[in-house]
Amino acid sequence: MTRILACCCVVALFATSNAGAQQTPTPQPVVSASIDPARVVVGQKATLVVTVLAPNYMPAPPVLPDFQVRNAVTRALGAINQTETRDGIAYAGIRYEFAIFPQEEGSFAIADQKIGVTYAAAPPQASKVTLDVPRLALEAFIPEPAQSLDPFVSSNAISFEQNVKRSSQELKVGDSITRTVTTKADGTPAMLLPPVTFAKIDGLALYPAQPSVQDNVDRRTGVLSGTRIDEATYILERAGDYTLPPIELAWWNARESKVERTRIDTVSVRVADNPALRAAVPNANATSWKGGDYIDAIRDHWLLTTTVLALLAVVAWFAPAAIRSVGRHIVRKRTAYLASEECSFAQVRAASRSGDPTKVYFALLQWLQRFEPLGSGRNLDTLKKAARDPGLDQELASLEARLFSPQTEDVAWTARKLIKRVKIVRNRLLNSASAQAPRKALPDHLNPVVAPPQINPRWRPVAR
């Protein structure tokens, strides 16, 4: 009996050890994320760190989302290879860093983001998994001493540079002057710098130009700086002495935690008369009529004069209501157009003509929010999946590399090729959505169905 019990104990211990060995979990890839600081001044940088690790090694880099946050600017800072040992298992992966610049006060969340990982679970075979990025929160605020600033701008340093270009040394009527203001900021993207407002001056016609924005990253320090160039041309219409007022910007110095003011000086302009230009304008008073001439003309053409006066009276009576009706119609049409997908795509085309990858990128994101064929979750990844166009995938990848790659100047990208592929995909998806839309039946009152008349059997004639 003792031998039987001993054998049973040995069998039980062996089964328990086998079960424990079978329950040992297989190592899986892991994703960790953090954001520092979690509370930041509006317009300043919060660093998002995402680390992707996989057991053994990854034969292909992870597929990351763009981490774009509404009302914030996201910039990729770089990636670093990582190795780590956990519970005796070697992990390899990559650490990614992103800079997030909130544009307004409030709470921001980085949620519902997924990363695709390909790893060598059992070399040489590879496995693919999709991992969720941990939810992160970010709060942006405006310091109490800067609450009155409008607009609120924060930076480590801001400077103004002014350049005035005159069409001639001695200005006269018909000439022009161009005022260019360059704003430079350290630690702030150019998109967050406010536009320069050029003053309207009586006697000078103002023609502002499209602004230019550019970001620069120091490769050695990784410090971001933004440059914005605003320009306006004044056409000199009348002779006299004019003064272009100074331009001033109040901003929050994030490095020293105080409000500072940056200013550029006034520009004095003396405009001389231009006899040559005045001589070229016809003299309107060369052939003036006297009062008697008007009376004779009315007497000779009294019937025509009466008809014209009657028509003017009718127009004056009905014009206000007609003008209001037309005005309301124009406002409705204009409002509908500004909220339409067509208007948003026109902004994409306009951004592509500028050749600025930043403008093109954000114009695409705005357009996708109104592009109905994509359904919910409208972003660049959704567009790629719906389009299934390798050419579009290649151009979007080049655009993202141009914006977020550390070697941006080595990336070959042109806006013309990208907008060409986007136009083709847009037309195809719109036509496909239109073909799949159910046709609406005509209203019943336009095509009524009339039941046949019922014959009362009591009055039916007898068949003979």
VEXDRENPA-343852 format. One record per residue (C-alpha): residue in one letter; x, y, z. Coordinates in steps of 0.02 Angstrom, whole numbers, plus 32768, in hexadecimal, padded with zeros to 4 digits. Each point is the difference from the previous one (the first is absolute). Example, Ala and Ser with C-alpha at 12.3 -4.5 7.8 and 13.67 -1.06 7.14 Angstrom:
BEGIN
A82677F1F8186;S804580AC7FDF;
END
This chain:
BEGIN
M800080008000;T808E80768029;R80507FE07F56;I7F5C80297FA8;L7FF080A7805C;A80B4802F7FD7;C7FE47FDC7F47;C7F63806B8000;C805F8093804D;V808A7FF47F7D;V7F807FFE7F72;A7FA48096804A;L80A280658010;F80307FD77F4E;A7F5580357FBD;T800780A38064;S80AC802B7FBA;N7FC57FDE7F4E;A7F64806D8019;G806A808F8044;A80737FF27F6B;Q7F6E80047F88;Q7FB6809C8055;T809E80687FEE;P7FC880967F97;T805380237F58;P805C80A87FFE;Q7F9F80877FA4;P802F80AF7FC0;V7FDE80908077;V7FDD80B97FE8;S801E80878083;A7FDD80BA7FF1;S8017809D8068;I7FEF80BC7FEB;D806B80828057;P7FCE80798041;A7F497FD28016;R7FD580B8801B;V804A80807F89;V7FEA80B67FCA;V7F9D80197F60;G80777FFE7F6C;Q808C7FA9805F;K80427F507FE5;A7FC77F638057;T80697F677FD2;L7FA47F5F7FD8;V806E7F648013;V7FC47F5B7FB6;T80697F638016;V7FDC7F607F9D;L80597F608037;A7FF37F507FBA;P804F7F5B8036;N80967FCD7F98;Y7FFE80857F76;M7F90805B7F83;P80217FDE7F47;A7F9C809C7FD1;P7FE780A7805A;P7F5C8019805E;V7F6F80547FA7;L7FD7809A8068;P7F6B80787FF8;D802380B87FE0;F7FCE803180B3;Q7FA9809B7FC0;V7F9A80588088;R7F74807A7FDA;N803180B68020;A80B67FCF8017;V809A7FF57F91;T80617F5A8002;R80B47FF07FC5;A80697F607FFA;L80A58018805C;G80597F5C7FD8;A80137F48802B;I80827F9E8064;N801E7F438000;Q7FE07FAC80A7;T80347F58804D;E7FC17FBC80A5;T7FFC7F5D8062;R7F617FCE805A;D7FF37F608067;G80987FBC7FA5;I7FB580237F53;A8058807A7F8A;Y7F9180887FB6;A802D80767F72;G7FA180967FC1;I7FFA80BA7FDD;R7FDF809A806A;Y7FA3808B7FA5;E7FF180B58038;F7F7E80807FC7;A7FEC80B7802C;I7F4D803B801F;F7FD980BA8003;P7F4D80278040;Q7FAF80947FA8;E7F7F802A8084;E7FD47FE680B6;G7FAE7F5E8037;S801A7F468013;F80447F957F74;A7FFA7F427FF5;I80697F867F9B;A7F8C7F6B7FF5;D7FC67F757F8C;Q80AB7FF67FAD;K80427F597FC0;I80AC7FC37FC9;G80217F6F7F89;V80957F948032;T80587F797F9B;Y80777F968069;A80607F5E7FF5;A7F9D7F938078;A80507F607FC0;P808D80307F87;P800380007F6E;Q7F4180098006;A7FB680AA8029;S7F5C802B8058;K7F97809E7FF7;V7F9B804D808D;T7FA580A4801E;L801D805380A8;D7FA0808C8056;V805F809A8037;P7FDA802C80B6;R7F8C80948013;L805980A2802E;A7FC080AA8037;L804A80AD7FE7;E7FC680A58049;A802980AA7FB4;F7FEC80A5805C;I802380BB7FF1;P8060804C8092;E7FA0807D806A;P807080977FD3;A7FE27FDF7F46;Q7F437FEA8005;S7FE580AA7FAD;L806E7FDB7F69;D7F9D7FF57F5E;P803C7F9E7FA4;F80617F9A807F;V80AC7FD07FC0;S80857FA68066;S80B57FE27FD2;N80AF7FFC8047;A803080957F92;I7FA880677F78;S804F80807F8C;F7FC180747F76;E805E80327F64;Q7FC080857F87;N802F80207F4C;V7FB8808E7F98;K80177FFB7F43;R7FD9809C7F98;S7FDC7FFA7F46;S8068809F7FE9;Q8073806D8066;E7F90809A7FF1;L7F4E7FC28019;K7F73804E7F9F;V7F497FD97FDC;G7FF27F577FA9;D809B7FB58053;S7FFC7F798086;I80547FCB80A0;T80067F4F8046;R80097FE380BB;T803F7F538036;V7FFC7FC680B5;T805B7F608033;T7FD07FB280A7;K80777F80804C;A7FD97F98809B;D80657F7F8061;G7FA77F64803C;T7F5D80297FA6;P7FBF7FC07F57;A7FE780847F7A;M7F477FD07FF4;L7FE2804480B0;L804980AC7FDA;P7F7880867FE8;P7FED805B7F5A;V803F80B27FF1;T7F7680807FE3;F8031808A7F86;A7FA880A6801A;K7F8B80497F7D;I803180B37FD9;D7F96807D7F9F;G805D802D7F60;L805C7F597FF8;A7FB37F637FB5;L802B7F658067;Y80227F567FAE;P80347F78807F;A805C7F667FC0;Q7FEE7F4B8037;P80697FDE809C;S808E7F838001;V80207F8A8094;Q80957F8E801B;D803F7F92808E;N80B67FD7801E;V804B7F7C8073;D80B4800C803C;R804B7F547FDF;R807E8012808B;T7F8A8039808B;G7F577FCD7FB9;V7FBA80AE802A;L7F6D80377F93;S7FF280B17FBE;G7F76804E7F96;T8009808C7F80;R7F6B80607FBC;I800E80827F74;D7F72807D7FE4;E8005807B7F70;A7F93808C7FBE;T8011807B7F6F;Y7FC080B38006;I7FD480577F5D;L801680BD8011;E7F6080547FC4;R801280B3803F;A808F80768024;G802A802880B5;D805D7FC6809B;Y7FCD7F578048;T80357F968095;L7FF27F458008;P7FDB7FDE80B9;P806F7F93806D;I7FD87F478015;E80047FB880B0;L7FE57F528047;A7FE57FD780B7;W80317F4B8028;W80247F8B808F;N80B67FD98020;A7FF67F498034;R80B77FFB8030;E7FF68092807A;S7F457FF28029;K7FD180B47FD8;V7FA9806A7F7C;E807080587F84;R7FE380737F6A;T80587FFD7F58;R7FF180997F90;I803780437F56;D800A80BA7FDC;T7F95806E7F92;V802580217F49;S7FF380B27FBC;V7FD080167F4B;R800080A17F9A;V7FA07FF67F5D;A801980867F7A;D7F8480317F79;N800F7FA97F58;P7FD580797F72;A801E7F7B7F7D;L7F7D7F8E8050;R7F83808F8011;A801780327F4B;A7FD97F4F7FCA;V7F5480098053;P7F7C80527F90;N7FBB80A6803D;A7F4C7FE08030;N7FD680BA8003;A803C80257F50;T7F507FFE7FB8;S7F8A80408088;W7F4980257FE5;K7FA4809B8038;G7F587FFE8059;G7FA180387F65;D80487F6F7F9C;Y7FB37F83807A;I7F5580547FF6;D80037FFF7F42;A802F7F487FFC;I7F707FD18074;R7F8480677F9A;D80377FAF7F5E;H7FF57F508048;W7F718012807D;L7FB07F587FD4;L80A27FA1801B;T8021806180A0;T7F537FD58044;T80167F477FD8;V80AA7FF98053;L7FBD8057809C;A7F6E7F85800A;L80757F6B7FF0;L807180478087;A7F6980158073;V7FCC7F4A7FE5;V80B17FC3801F;A800D806A809E;W7F5C7FB5803F;F802C7F497FE6;A80BE8006800E;P80137FF580BF;A7F9B7F5F8010;A80557FB37F68;I80AC8031803E;R7FDC7FB580AD;S7FC07F5F7FB0;V80977FF17F8E;G807380298090;R7FB57F78806E;H800E7F847F72;I80B7802D7FE4;V80267FEF80BA;R7FAB7F558006;K805E7FC37F68;R80A480458041;T7FE77FB380AD;A7FD57F577FB5;Y809980067F90;L8077802D808E;A7FBF7F698061;S800B7F8A7F6B;E807E7F7C7FD1;E801C805A7F5B;C803D809E8059;S80727F9B8071;F804C7FA67F6A;A801A80A97FAA;Q806980308097;V80667F617FE6;R802180337F4B;A803080AF8037;A80787FBA8082;S804E7F8E7F7D;R802280957F8E;S8067804F808C;G806F7F658007;D8007800980BE;P7FF57F4E8048;T7FBD803E80A7;K7F70805E7FAE;V7FD87F6A7F90;Y80027F878093;F7F878060806E;A7F91802F7F6C;L7FEF7F457FDB;L7FD07FDC80B5;Q7F7A80897FFC;W7FBC7FC17F5A;L7FF27F4C803E;Q7F8C8039808C;R7F80802F7F78;F801F7F717F87;E7F637F978018;P80357F637F9D;L807E7FD58089;G7F797FEC8085;S8039800F80B4;G80B48012803C;R8036806E7F6F;N80BD800B7FFB;L808F7FD97F8B;D80007F47802D;T7F457FF37FD9;L801E80577F59;K808B7F847FD5;K7F927F6B802A;A7F6D80427F9B;A806B80367F6B;R806D7F647FEE;D807280687F92;P80BC7FD9800D;G802980A67FAD;L7F9E80608085;D80507F99808B;Q80AD802A7FBD;E7FDC80BB7FF3;L7FB4800980AF;A80957FA28046;S8075807C7FAB;L7F9D80928049;E80077FB880B0;A80B97FDC7FED;R801C80B37FC3;L7FA88043809B;F80387F898087;S80A47FB17FC6;P809F8046804E;Q804E800B7F51;T7F7480647FAF;E806D80487F75;D80297F4F7FC3;V7F487FD57FE1;A7FC480177F4D;W7F4F80448004;T7F9980737F92;A7F5280428022;R7FD07FEE7F48;K80107F428000;L7FA27FEE80A5;I7F6C806D7FCD;K7FF57FA17F5B;R7FEB7F59805B;V7F87804D807E;K7F9280457F74;I7FF67F557FAC;V7FD47FA880A2;R7F8180868031;N7FA37FF57F5A;R7FFE7F428007;L7FBE7FF880B2;L7F7C80867FE0;N7FC37FA57F64;S7FFD7F5B805E;A7F9D804C8090;S7F8680527F85;A7FE37F5A7FA5;Q7FDE7FA480A3;A7F8780838044;P7F4B7FC17FFD;R7F9080597F85;K7F71805E804D;A7F527FD97FC1;L7F91808C7FC2;P7F828045807D;D7F557FAE7FF8;H7FA980A27FD0;L806980097F60;N7FD57F4F7FC9;P7F5E7FCD8059;V7FC77F4D7FF8;V7F467FFE7FD9;A7FA17F64802D;P7F8C7FBC7F78;P7F48802D8016;Q7F9B7F818061;I7F5F7FC97FAC;N7F6E7FE48072;P7FC17F4F7FD7;R7F4F80388022;W800480747F69;R805E7F8B7F8C;P7F9A7FE77F5F;V7FBB7F537FE0;A80607FA17F7C;R7F967FCB7F6F;
END
